[in-house]
Amino acid sequence: MASTAKTVDIDKDVTGALRKFRFQRRSQGHAAIVIKINKAALKMVIDEEYDDISIEDLVEELPRNSPRYVVLSYELKHRDGRTSFPLVLINWAPSSSETTMMTLHASALLDFQRVAEANKTIEVRDAEDGLTKEIVDEKLLS
């Protein structure tokens, strides 16, 4: 039986934090958990956690030249008046990032998507215009 080799391991702390984050009940606002790759150890680690953060503030907090995986619990207002909190994976991969980090980040993306169990993935290459509330709403409501 063939096994697939992993370039980057997902730390137990990360899987535990994602599980806890996924099952938290939210009544308002957005929350996020930001994961980065520790290049020396070749494993994913928690970078930051945010509760009740706007998309604009989240973009300000993310690095302009280093990739991150962001799992976002997003307060979505539906056209019929309902509110839901889908999990969105933001693949934050600014084009100005170091090539080695981008390669590691890209190689681990599919494995992280599986573990994160997000409803939708949004790719962001341009930090300035790539992530806004309007973009997230459009991706989730389409």
VMD Tcl script that builds the backbone (N, CA, C; Angstrom):
set m [mol new atoms 426]
animate dup $m
set s [atomselect $m all]
$s set {name element resname resid chain x y z} {
  {N N MET 1 A 0.829 -1.169 0.000}
  {CA C MET 1 A 0.000 0.000 0.000}
  {C C MET 1 A 0.879 1.239 0.000}
  {N N ALA 2 A 0.669 2.130 -0.934}
  {CA C ALA 2 A 1.486 3.334 -1.044}
  {C C ALA 2 A 1.041 4.370 -0.028}
  {N N SER 3 A 2.015 5.075 0.536}
  {CA C SER 3 A 1.684 6.165 1.460}
  {C C SER 3 A 2.222 7.459 0.868}
  {N N THR 4 A 1.544 8.534 1.195}
  {CA C THR 4 A 1.970 9.819 0.664}
  {C C THR 4 A 2.898 10.485 1.662}
  {N N ALA 5 A 3.985 11.009 1.164}
  {CA C ALA 5 A 4.936 11.711 2.010}
  {C C ALA 5 A 4.449 13.134 2.247}
  {N N LYS 6 A 4.576 13.581 3.483}
  {CA C LYS 6 A 4.177 14.942 3.827}
  {C C LYS 6 A 5.419 15.803 3.926}
  {N N THR 7 A 5.342 16.988 3.352}
  {CA C THR 7 A 6.453 17.923 3.439}
  {C C THR 7 A 6.425 18.631 4.786}
  {N N VAL 8 A 5.217 18.977 5.240}
  {CA C VAL 8 A 5.040 19.750 6.464}
  {C C VAL 8 A 4.053 19.010 7.369}
  {N N ASP 9 A 4.428 18.824 8.615}
  {CA C ASP 9 A 3.534 18.181 9.580}
  {C C ASP 9 A 2.602 19.208 10.209}
  {N N ILE 10 A 1.435 18.741 10.609}
  {CA C ILE 10 A 0.497 19.597 11.325}
  {C C ILE 10 A 0.598 19.237 12.797}
  {N N ASP 11 A 1.072 20.180 13.588}
  {CA C ASP 11 A 1.294 19.981 15.012}
  {C C ASP 11 A -0.014 19.608 15.729}
  {N N LYS 12 A 0.071 18.765 16.770}
  {CA C LYS 12 A -1.118 18.365 17.542}
  {C C LYS 12 A -1.822 19.574 18.151}
  {N N ASP 13 A -1.047 20.577 18.559}
  {CA C ASP 13 A -1.648 21.805 19.108}
  {C C ASP 13 A -2.533 22.486 18.072}
  {N N VAL 14 A -2.120 22.427 16.814}
  {CA C VAL 14 A -2.894 23.048 15.728}
  {C C VAL 14 A -4.190 22.274 15.511}
  {N N THR 15 A -4.113 20.952 15.428}
  {CA C THR 15 A -5.343 20.180 15.201}
  {C C THR 15 A -6.305 20.326 16.371}
  {N N GLY 16 A -5.786 20.352 17.586}
  {CA C GLY 16 A -6.635 20.552 18.763}
  {C C GLY 16 A -7.293 21.920 18.768}
  {N N ALA 17 A -6.520 22.950 18.448}
  {CA C ALA 17 A -7.057 24.315 18.413}
  {C C ALA 17 A -8.102 24.458 17.297}
  {N N LEU 18 A -7.866 23.817 16.160}
  {CA C LEU 18 A -8.843 23.873 15.062}
  {C C LEU 18 A -10.138 23.168 15.453}
  {N N ARG 19 A -10.019 22.035 16.125}
  {CA C ARG 19 A -11.214 21.306 16.561}
  {C C ARG 19 A -12.027 22.168 17.535}
  {N N LYS 20 A -11.344 22.758 18.502}
  {CA C LYS 20 A -12.018 23.621 19.484}
  {C C LYS 20 A -12.653 24.826 18.785}
  {N N PHE 21 A -11.924 25.444 17.881}
  {CA C PHE 21 A -12.406 26.617 17.147}
  {C C PHE 21 A -13.648 26.276 16.326}
  {N N ARG 22 A -13.619 25.127 15.678}
  {CA C ARG 22 A -14.723 24.696 14.810}
  {C C ARG 22 A -16.020 24.510 15.591}
  {N N PHE 23 A -15.921 24.047 16.831}
  {CA C PHE 23 A -17.123 23.736 17.595}
  {C C PHE 23 A -17.569 24.843 18.557}
  {N N GLN 24 A -16.858 25.968 18.566}
  {CA C GLN 24 A -17.302 27.084 19.395}
  {C C GLN 24 A -18.572 27.680 18.817}
  {N N ARG 25 A -19.515 27.988 19.664}
  {CA C ARG 25 A -20.759 28.630 19.223}
  {C C ARG 25 A -20.549 30.132 19.220}
  {N N ARG 26 A -20.891 30.739 18.128}
  {CA C ARG 26 A -20.758 32.189 18.009}
  {C C ARG 26 A -22.135 32.802 17.816}
  {N N SER 27 A -22.311 33.983 18.373}
  {CA C SER 27 A -23.594 34.669 18.202}
  {C C SER 27 A -23.433 35.958 17.407}
  {N N GLN 28 A -22.194 36.435 17.295}
  {CA C GLN 28 A -21.958 37.616 16.470}
  {C C GLN 28 A -20.465 37.772 16.184}
  {N N GLY 29 A -20.157 38.520 15.113}
  {CA C GLY 29 A -18.775 38.855 14.777}
  {C C GLY 29 A -17.998 37.729 14.107}
  {N N HIS 30 A -16.795 38.080 13.694}
  {CA C HIS 30 A -15.888 37.152 13.037}
  {C C HIS 30 A -14.790 36.765 14.032}
  {N N ALA 31 A -14.303 35.541 13.910}
  {CA C ALA 31 A -13.157 35.083 14.702}
  {C C ALA 31 A -12.206 34.373 13.740}
  {N N ALA 32 A -10.930 34.365 14.087}
  {CA C ALA 32 A -9.952 33.746 13.187}
  {C C ALA 32 A -8.839 33.077 13.978}
  {N N ILE 33 A -8.308 32.026 13.393}
  {CA C ILE 33 A -7.099 31.385 13.892}
  {C C ILE 33 A -6.118 31.362 12.722}
  {N N VAL 34 A -4.911 31.865 12.964}
  {CA C VAL 34 A -3.903 32.022 11.913}
  {C C VAL 34 A -2.794 31.002 12.146}
  {N N ILE 35 A -2.486 30.253 11.090}
  {CA C ILE 35 A -1.487 29.188 11.154}
  {C C ILE 35 A -0.338 29.527 10.213}
  {N N LYS 36 A 0.888 29.316 10.702}
  {CA C LYS 36 A 2.059 29.522 9.846}
  {C C LYS 36 A 2.902 28.264 9.838}
  {N N ILE 37 A 3.819 28.208 8.910}
  {CA C ILE 37 A 4.738 27.070 8.823}
  {C C ILE 37 A 6.065 27.473 9.456}
  {N N ASN 38 A 6.497 26.660 10.410}
  {CA C ASN 38 A 7.819 26.835 10.996}
  {C C ASN 38 A 8.791 26.154 10.037}
  {N N LYS 39 A 9.541 26.960 9.315}
  {CA C LYS 39 A 10.413 26.454 8.254}
  {C C LYS 39 A 11.489 25.509 8.791}
  {N N ALA 40 A 12.066 25.822 9.944}
  {CA C ALA 40 A 13.147 25.007 10.500}
  {C C ALA 40 A 12.641 23.626 10.932}
  {N N ALA 41 A 11.449 23.586 11.543}
  {CA C ALA 41 A 10.907 22.321 12.044}
  {C C ALA 41 A 10.018 21.615 11.023}
  {N N LEU 42 A 9.691 22.298 9.921}
  {CA C LEU 42 A 8.788 21.777 8.898}
  {C C LEU 42 A 7.466 21.295 9.506}
  {N N LYS 43 A 6.877 22.184 10.326}
  {CA C LYS 43 A 5.569 21.877 10.889}
  {C C LYS 43 A 4.744 23.160 11.001}
  {N N MET 44 A 3.420 22.964 11.003}
  {CA C MET 44 A 2.509 24.093 11.155}
  {C C MET 44 A 2.336 24.399 12.633}
  {N N VAL 45 A 2.302 25.696 12.941}
  {CA C VAL 45 A 2.109 26.150 14.315}
  {C C VAL 45 A 1.099 27.294 14.325}
  {N N ILE 46 A 0.471 27.504 15.475}
  {CA C ILE 46 A -0.472 28.609 15.618}
  {C C ILE 46 A 0.320 29.904 15.681}
  {N N ASP 47 A -0.068 30.858 14.854}
  {CA C ASP 47 A 0.575 32.169 14.837}
  {C C ASP 47 A -0.201 33.134 15.734}
  {N N GLU 48 A -1.518 33.240 15.515}
  {CA C GLU 48 A -2.367 34.151 16.290}
  {C C GLU 48 A -3.780 33.612 16.336}
  {N N GLU 49 A -4.544 34.067 17.329}
  {CA C GLU 49 A -5.981 33.812 17.393}
  {C C GLU 49 A -6.669 35.136 17.668}
  {N N TYR 50 A -7.784 35.364 16.979}
  {CA C TYR 50 A -8.529 36.620 17.122}
  {C C TYR 50 A -9.996 36.308 17.368}
  {N N ASP 51 A -10.604 37.083 18.237}
  {CA C ASP 51 A -12.025 36.949 18.500}
  {C C ASP 51 A -12.673 38.295 18.208}
  {N N ASP 52 A -13.783 38.269 17.500}
  {CA C ASP 52 A -14.521 39.481 17.155}
  {C C ASP 52 A -13.617 40.503 16.447}
  {N N ILE 53 A -13.073 40.103 15.302}
  {CA C ILE 53 A -12.184 40.957 14.510}
  {C C ILE 53 A -12.830 41.232 13.156}
  {N N SER 54 A -12.693 42.453 12.685}
  {CA C SER 54 A -13.223 42.783 11.361}
  {C C SER 54 A -12.270 42.248 10.293}
  {N N ILE 55 A -12.779 42.095 9.092}
  {CA C ILE 55 A -11.943 41.631 7.981}
  {C C ILE 55 A -10.811 42.633 7.740}
  {N N GLU 56 A -11.126 43.915 7.804}
  {CA C GLU 56 A -10.118 44.959 7.585}
  {C C GLU 56 A -9.002 44.862 8.622}
  {N N ASP 57 A -9.356 44.662 9.896}
  {CA C ASP 57 A -8.343 44.536 10.945}
  {C C ASP 57 A -7.528 43.255 10.777}
  {N N LEU 58 A -8.182 42.184 10.354}
  {CA C LEU 58 A -7.474 40.933 10.110}
  {C C LEU 58 A -6.425 41.117 9.024}
  {N N VAL 59 A -6.793 41.786 7.940}
  {CA C VAL 59 A -5.848 42.042 6.846}
  {C C VAL 59 A -4.654 42.854 7.361}
  {N N GLU 60 A -4.915 43.826 8.227}
  {CA C GLU 60 A -3.833 44.639 8.796}
  {C C GLU 60 A -2.877 43.792 9.640}
  {N N GLU 61 A -3.405 42.771 10.300}
  {CA C GLU 61 A -2.587 41.921 11.176}
  {C C GLU 61 A -1.743 40.901 10.418}
  {N N LEU 62 A -2.181 40.525 9.228}
  {CA C LEU 62 A -1.467 39.493 8.470}
  {C C LEU 62 A -0.217 40.061 7.804}
  {N N PRO 63 A 0.853 39.258 7.730}
  {CA C PRO 63 A 2.104 39.744 7.130}
  {C C PRO 63 A 1.972 39.984 5.623}
  {N N ARG 64 A 2.655 40.983 5.134}
  {CA C ARG 64 A 2.605 41.349 3.715}
  {C C ARG 64 A 3.518 40.499 2.840}
  {N N ASN 65 A 4.441 39.759 3.471}
  {CA C ASN 65 A 5.397 38.998 2.661}
  {C C ASN 65 A 5.667 37.601 3.216}
  {N N SER 66 A 4.644 37.011 3.815}
  {CA C SER 66 A 4.789 35.663 4.347}
  {C C SER 66 A 3.430 34.958 4.314}
  {N N PRO 67 A 3.374 33.742 3.782}
  {CA C PRO 67 A 2.089 33.049 3.657}
  {C C PRO 67 A 1.551 32.571 5.002}
  {N N ARG 68 A 0.229 32.482 5.080}
  {CA C ARG 68 A -0.466 31.979 6.268}
  {C C ARG 68 A -1.730 31.254 5.825}
  {N N TYR 69 A -2.176 30.338 6.663}
  {CA C TYR 69 A -3.508 29.761 6.512}
  {C C TYR 69 A -4.353 30.431 7.590}
  {N N VAL 70 A -5.500 30.953 7.202}
  {CA C VAL 70 A -6.392 31.600 8.156}
  {C C VAL 70 A -7.727 30.858 8.130}
  {N N VAL 71 A -8.134 30.323 9.274}
  {CA C VAL 71 A -9.455 29.722 9.381}
  {C C VAL 71 A -10.328 30.773 10.053}
  {N N LEU 72 A -11.355 31.175 9.316}
  {CA C LEU 72 A -12.200 32.289 9.726}
  {C C LEU 72 A -13.614 31.804 9.993}
  {N N SER 73 A -14.130 32.091 11.185}
  {CA C SER 73 A -15.538 31.886 11.476}
  {C C SER 73 A -16.191 33.215 11.109}
  {N N TYR 74 A -16.974 33.190 10.047}
  {CA C TYR 74 A -17.451 34.420 9.419}
  {C C TYR 74 A -18.941 34.626 9.663}
  {N N GLU 75 A -19.305 35.788 10.201}
  {CA C GLU 75 A -20.718 36.111 10.398}
  {C C GLU 75 A -21.315 36.505 9.053}
  {N N LEU 76 A -22.138 35.618 8.505}
  {CA C LEU 76 A -22.711 35.825 7.175}
  {C C LEU 76 A -24.192 36.156 7.284}
  {N N LYS 77 A -24.553 37.301 6.754}
  {CA C LYS 77 A -25.960 37.718 6.719}
  {C C LYS 77 A -26.529 37.286 5.374}
  {N N HIS 78 A -27.481 36.361 5.408}
  {CA C HIS 78 A -28.099 35.868 4.179}
  {C C HIS 78 A -29.151 36.850 3.673}
  {N N ARG 79 A -29.446 36.739 2.394}
  {CA C ARG 79 A -30.425 37.640 1.768}
  {C C ARG 79 A -31.809 37.517 2.392}
  {N N ASP 80 A -32.122 36.338 2.953}
  {CA C ASP 80 A -33.449 36.125 3.552}
  {C C ASP 80 A -33.500 36.530 5.035}
  {N N GLY 81 A -32.417 37.153 5.532}
  {CA C GLY 81 A -32.413 37.641 6.899}
  {C C GLY 81 A -31.743 36.722 7.914}
  {N N ARG 82 A -31.476 35.478 7.536}
  {CA C ARG 82 A -30.799 34.556 8.448}
  {C C ARG 82 A -29.339 34.959 8.644}
  {N N THR 83 A -28.771 34.523 9.758}
  {CA C THR 83 A -27.344 34.708 10.022}
  {C C THR 83 A -26.733 33.334 10.260}
  {N N SER 84 A -25.582 33.081 9.623}
  {CA C SER 84 A -24.861 31.832 9.853}
  {C C SER 84 A -23.383 32.147 10.069}
  {N N PHE 85 A -22.652 31.155 10.515}
  {CA C PHE 85 A -21.231 31.332 10.813}
  {C C PHE 85 A -20.405 30.238 10.137}
  {N N PRO 86 A -20.304 30.284 8.787}
  {CA C PRO 86 A -19.517 29.260 8.084}
  {C C PRO 86 A -18.017 29.424 8.367}
  {N N LEU 87 A -17.306 28.305 8.271}
  {CA C LEU 87 A -15.849 28.346 8.376}
  {C C LEU 87 A -15.273 28.542 6.986}
  {N N VAL 88 A -14.395 29.507 6.876}
  {CA C VAL 88 A -13.759 29.839 5.603}
  {C C VAL 88 A -12.253 29.702 5.782}
  {N N LEU 89 A -11.610 29.013 4.851}
  {CA C LEU 89 A -10.152 28.937 4.852}
  {C C LEU 89 A -9.639 30.003 3.904}
  {N N ILE 90 A -8.839 30.892 4.431}
  {CA C ILE 90 A -8.194 31.908 3.598}
  {C C ILE 90 A -6.761 31.461 3.383}
  {N N ASN 91 A -6.435 31.221 2.134}
  {CA C ASN 91 A -5.067 30.862 1.775}
  {C C ASN 91 A -4.337 32.171 1.485}
  {N N TRP 92 A -3.729 32.716 2.515}
  {CA C TRP 92 A -3.035 34.005 2.447}
  {C C TRP 92 A -1.642 33.746 1.882}
  {N N ALA 93 A -1.418 34.099 0.625}
  {CA C ALA 93 A -0.147 33.814 -0.035}
  {C C ALA 93 A 0.298 35.021 -0.868}
  {N N PRO 94 A 0.750 36.094 -0.184}
  {CA C PRO 94 A 1.171 37.300 -0.919}
  {C C PRO 94 A 2.276 36.980 -1.928}
  {N N SER 95 A 2.167 37.572 -3.102}
  {CA C SER 95 A 3.133 37.295 -4.173}
  {C C SER 95 A 4.547 37.747 -3.810}
  {N N SER 96 A 4.686 38.605 -2.801}
  {CA C SER 96 A 6.011 39.073 -2.381}
  {C C SER 96 A 6.689 38.124 -1.387}
  {N N SER 97 A 6.062 36.990 -1.089}
  {CA C SER 97 A 6.621 36.032 -0.127}
  {C C SER 97 A 7.862 35.345 -0.688}
  {N N GLU 98 A 8.704 34.887 0.212}
  {CA C GLU 98 A 9.909 34.152 -0.151}
  {C C GLU 98 A 9.515 32.861 -0.889}
  {N N THR 99 A 10.226 32.545 -1.944}
  {CA C THR 99 A 9.910 31.401 -2.802}
  {C C THR 99 A 9.883 30.086 -2.024}
  {N N THR 100 A 10.847 29.874 -1.143}
  {CA C THR 100 A 10.893 28.640 -0.360}
  {C C THR 100 A 9.645 28.486 0.501}
  {N N MET 101 A 9.232 29.578 1.153}
  {CA C MET 101 A 8.038 29.522 1.999}
  {C C MET 101 A 6.781 29.295 1.164}
  {N N MET 102 A 6.717 29.911 0.001}
  {CA C MET 102 A 5.557 29.721 -0.877}
  {C C MET 102 A 5.465 28.260 -1.329}
  {N N THR 103 A 6.604 27.648 -1.607}
  {CA C THR 103 A 6.626 26.254 -2.028}
  {C C THR 103 A 6.150 25.343 -0.898}
  {N N LEU 104 A 6.653 25.561 0.320}
  {CA C LEU 104 A 6.210 24.776 1.473}
  {C C LEU 104 A 4.717 24.976 1.716}
  {N N HIS 105 A 4.289 26.218 1.652}
  {CA C HIS 105 A 2.888 26.578 1.883}
  {C C HIS 105 A 1.978 25.879 0.863}
  {N N ALA 106 A 2.353 25.949 -0.390}
  {CA C ALA 106 A 1.545 25.329 -1.453}
  {C C ALA 106 A 1.522 23.807 -1.312}
  {N N SER 107 A 2.659 23.220 -0.938}
  {CA C SER 107 A 2.720 21.761 -0.826}
  {C C SER 107 A 1.870 21.228 0.321}
  {N N ALA 108 A 1.631 22.037 1.340}
  {CA C ALA 108 A 0.872 21.586 2.509}
  {C C ALA 108 A -0.598 22.002 2.466}
  {N N LEU 109 A -0.990 22.778 1.466}
  {CA C LEU 109 A -2.343 23.336 1.421}
  {C C LEU 109 A -3.429 22.258 1.424}
  {N N LEU 110 A -3.326 21.259 0.581}
  {CA C LEU 110 A -4.374 20.242 0.501}
  {C C LEU 110 A -4.544 19.483 1.814}
  {N N ASP 111 A -3.445 19.178 2.469}
  {CA C ASP 111 A -3.507 18.490 3.749}
  {C C ASP 111 A -4.173 19.390 4.797}
  {N N PHE 112 A -3.817 20.681 4.787}
  {CA C PHE 112 A -4.425 21.595 5.750}
  {C C PHE 112 A -5.916 21.784 5.474}
  {N N GLN 113 A -6.299 21.859 4.203}
  {CA C GLN 113 A -7.724 21.987 3.860}
  {C C GLN 113 A -8.515 20.812 4.434}
  {N N ARG 114 A -7.962 19.626 4.341}
  {CA C ARG 114 A -8.628 18.435 4.855}
  {C C ARG 114 A -8.811 18.528 6.371}
  {N N VAL 115 A -7.787 18.965 7.074}
  {CA C VAL 115 A -7.839 19.060 8.529}
  {C C VAL 115 A -8.746 20.205 8.987}
  {N N ALA 116 A -8.722 21.313 8.271}
  {CA C ALA 116 A -9.508 22.493 8.677}
  {C C ALA 116 A -11.011 22.297 8.491}
  {N N GLU 117 A -11.401 21.485 7.517}
  {CA C GLU 117 A -12.815 21.210 7.232}
  {C C GLU 117 A -13.626 22.497 7.033}
  {N N ALA 118 A -13.078 23.441 6.299}
  {CA C ALA 118 A -13.770 24.703 6.026}
  {C C ALA 118 A -14.808 24.517 4.914}
  {N N ASN 119 A -15.835 25.367 4.925}
  {CA C ASN 119 A -16.890 25.306 3.919}
  {C C ASN 119 A -16.413 25.816 2.565}
  {N N LYS 120 A -15.484 26.766 2.569}
  {CA C LYS 120 A -15.035 27.410 1.333}
  {C C LYS 120 A -13.593 27.843 1.519}
  {N N THR 121 A -12.818 27.843 0.425}
  {CA C THR 121 A -11.445 28.344 0.448}
  {C C THR 121 A -11.357 29.573 -0.436}
  {N N ILE 122 A -10.713 30.611 0.096}
  {CA C ILE 122 A -10.510 31.847 -0.659}
  {C C ILE 122 A -9.008 32.068 -0.783}
  {N N GLU 123 A -8.545 32.202 -2.019}
  {CA C GLU 123 A -7.127 32.454 -2.299}
  {C C GLU 123 A -6.875 33.959 -2.280}
  {N N VAL 124 A -5.821 34.382 -1.590}
  {CA C VAL 124 A -5.466 35.806 -1.554}
  {C C VAL 124 A -3.997 35.948 -1.893}
  {N N ARG 125 A -3.730 36.631 -2.993}
  {CA C ARG 125 A -2.347 36.889 -3.426}
  {C C ARG 125 A -1.958 38.353 -3.238}
  {N N ASP 126 A -2.949 39.243 -3.318}
  {CA C ASP 126 A -2.718 40.677 -3.212}
  {C C ASP 126 A -3.307 41.167 -1.893}
  {N N ALA 127 A -2.441 41.508 -0.963}
  {CA C ALA 127 A -2.902 41.887 0.376}
  {C C ALA 127 A -3.805 43.113 0.366}
  {N N GLU 128 A -3.540 44.066 -0.496}
  {CA C GLU 128 A -4.294 45.324 -0.478}
  {C C GLU 128 A -5.743 45.158 -0.910}
  {N N ASP 129 A -5.978 44.465 -2.019}
  {CA C ASP 129 A -7.330 44.362 -2.562}
  {C C ASP 129 A -7.900 42.954 -2.525}
  {N N GLY 130 A -7.116 41.991 -2.039}
  {CA C GLY 130 A -7.516 40.598 -2.162}
  {C C GLY 130 A -8.490 40.091 -1.132}
  {N N LEU 131 A -8.627 40.791 -0.003}
  {CA C LEU 131 A -9.506 40.298 1.046}
  {C C LEU 131 A -10.297 41.453 1.644}
  {N N THR 132 A -11.579 41.468 1.334}
  {CA C THR 132 A -12.502 42.465 1.887}
  {C C THR 132 A -13.779 41.740 2.294}
  {N N LYS 133 A -14.592 42.394 3.079}
  {CA C LYS 133 A -15.882 41.827 3.480}
  {C C LYS 133 A -16.723 41.529 2.239}
  {N N GLU 134 A -16.669 42.407 1.248}
  {CA C GLU 134 A -17.444 42.229 0.021}
  {C C GLU 134 A -17.006 40.975 -0.730}
  {N N ILE 135 A -15.708 40.728 -0.782}
  {CA C ILE 135 A -15.189 39.541 -1.472}
  {C C ILE 135 A -15.642 38.269 -0.759}
  {N N VAL 136 A -15.554 38.259 0.571}
  {CA C VAL 136 A -15.962 37.078 1.333}
  {C C VAL 136 A -17.460 36.849 1.168}
  {N N ASP 137 A -18.261 37.916 1.285}
  {CA C ASP 137 A -19.711 37.786 1.097}
  {C C ASP 137 A -20.026 37.206 -0.289}
  {N N GLU 138 A -19.365 37.741 -1.309}
  {CA C GLU 138 A -19.625 37.278 -2.684}
  {C C GLU 138 A -19.293 35.798 -2.836}
  {N N LYS 139 A -18.149 35.370 -2.289}
  {CA C LYS 139 A -17.742 33.962 -2.405}
  {C C LYS 139 A -18.712 33.038 -1.668}
  {N N LEU 140 A -19.212 33.469 -0.519}
  {CA C LEU 140 A -20.082 32.617 0.272}
  {C C LEU 140 A -21.530 32.623 -0.186}
  {N N LEU 141 A -21.970 33.724 -0.741}
  {CA C LEU 141 A -23.368 33.823 -1.143}
  {C C LEU 141 A -23.618 33.377 -2.583}
  {N N SER 142 A -22.546 33.122 -3.336}
  {CA C SER 142 A -22.728 32.714 -4.741}
  {C C SER 142 A -22.941 31.228 -4.864}
}
mol reanalyze $m
mol bondsrecalc $m
mol representation Tube
mol addrep $m
